């Protein structure tokens, strides 16, 4: 695949748009894992790609990137870093409890089929 290949660029844009579309639907107070987000966006097992893509979001994005966590509810962004501290503050402001660097996925995990509408 050549980086200048228009079809490849279009495919990458389509993947990003699918990701952003699903991420934008994650409701306040709910969280989703990188892998779950990839699956919901129709991207298969692309958790690492999701993480990389989210790390490249513009500073002023309105997408709720802070609601995306590692497997098992683990916060991937380190405590004490600007992005890690911002993620924890935003989650707490939405009523999401963070304990031992984890979020209770049974309580706060987003299940779109149960929360649609």
C-alpha positions as CSV (number, residue, x, y, z in Angstrom):
1,X,0.0,0.0,0.0
2,X,1.5,3.3,-1.0
3,X,0.9,6.3,1.2
4,X,-0.1,8.3,-1.9
5,X,-2.8,5.8,-2.9
6,X,-6.1,7.7,-2.9
7,X,-8.1,4.6,-2.2
8,X,-5.9,3.8,0.9
9,X,-6.3,7.4,2.2
10,X,-10.1,7.2,1.6
11,X,-10.2,3.9,3.5
12,X,-8.2,5.4,6.4
13,X,-10.6,8.4,6.5
14,X,-13.6,6.0,6.5
15,X,-12.1,4.1,9.4
16,X,-11.5,7.3,11.4
17,X,-15.0,8.6,10.6
18,X,-16.6,5.2,11.8
19,X,-14.5,5.4,15.0
20,X,-15.4,9.1,15.6
21,X,-19.1,8.4,15.0
22,X,-19.3,5.6,17.6
23,X,-17.1,7.5,20.1
24,X,-19.5,10.5,19.8
25,X,-22.3,8.3,21.0
26,X,-20.8,7.1,24.2
27,X,-23.0,8.8,26.8
28,X,-21.8,10.8,29.8
29,X,-21.0,8.6,32.8
30,X,-20.3,5.6,30.6
31,X,-17.0,4.2,29.4
32,X,-15.9,1.8,26.6
33,X,-12.6,-0.1,26.0
34,X,-10.4,0.5,23.0
35,X,-11.3,-3.0,21.7
36,X,-15.0,-2.6,22.2
37,X,-14.9,0.8,20.5
38,X,-13.1,-0.8,17.5
39,X,-15.7,-3.6,17.3
40,X,-18.7,-1.2,17.6
41,X,-17.2,0.9,14.7
42,X,-16.9,-2.2,12.5
43,X,-13.1,-2.2,12.7
44,X,-12.6,-5.7,14.1
45,X,-9.7,-6.3,16.5
46,X,-8.1,-2.9,16.1
47,X,-7.7,-1.7,19.8
48,X,-4.1,-0.5,19.2
49,X,-5.1,1.4,16.1
50,X,-8.0,3.0,18.1
51,X,-5.5,4.1,20.8
52,X,-3.1,5.5,18.3
53,X,-5.8,7.4,16.4
54,X,-7.3,8.9,19.6
55,X,-3.8,10.1,20.7
56,X,-3.7,12.2,17.5
57,X,-7.0,14.0,18.1
58,X,-6.7,17.8,18.1
59,X,-6.4,19.5,21.5
60,X,-9.8,21.2,21.2
61,X,-11.7,18.1,20.1
62,X,-15.3,17.7,21.4
63,X,-15.2,13.9,21.1
64,X,-15.3,12.2,24.6
65,X,-11.9,10.6,24.3
66,X,-11.7,10.4,28.1
67,X,-14.4,7.7,28.1
68,X,-12.1,5.2,26.3
69,X,-10.2,2.8,28.6
70,X,-7.9,-0.2,28.4
71,X,-9.1,-3.7,28.8
72,X,-10.9,-4.5,32.0
73,X,-11.5,-0.8,32.7
74,X,-7.8,0.1,33.2
75,X,-6.8,3.7,32.6
76,X,-4.1,3.7,30.0
77,X,-3.0,7.3,30.5
78,X,-0.5,7.6,33.4
79,X,-1.5,9.4,36.6
80,X,0.5,12.6,36.8
81,X,0.6,13.3,33.1
82,X,-1.5,16.2,31.7
83,X,-3.7,13.9,29.6
84,X,-4.0,11.2,32.4
85,X,-5.0,13.8,35.0
86,X,-7.5,15.4,32.6
87,X,-9.0,12.0,31.9
88,X,-9.5,11.2,35.6
89,X,-10.9,14.7,36.3
90,X,-13.4,14.4,33.4
91,X,-14.5,10.9,34.4
92,X,-15.0,11.9,38.0
93,X,-17.0,15.0,36.9
94,X,-19.3,12.6,35.1
95,X,-19.8,10.5,38.2
96,X,-17.5,7.7,37.1
97,X,-15.6,6.2,40.1
98,X,-11.9,5.6,39.4
99,X,-10.2,3.3,42.0
100,X,-6.8,1.7,41.7
101,X,-6.4,3.1,38.2
102,X,-9.5,1.2,37.1
103,X,-13.2,1.8,36.4
104,X,-15.9,-0.7,37.2
105,X,-16.9,-1.8,33.8
106,X,-20.0,-3.7,35.1
107,X,-21.3,-0.4,36.5
108,X,-20.0,2.2,34.1
109,X,-19.4,0.2,30.9
110,X,-21.4,1.3,27.9
111,X,-23.7,-1.3,26.3
112,X,-25.3,0.4,23.3
113,X,-28.1,-2.0,22.9
114,X,-29.3,-1.3,26.5
115,X,-28.8,2.5,26.2
116,X,-30.1,3.2,22.8
117,X,-32.8,5.8,22.2
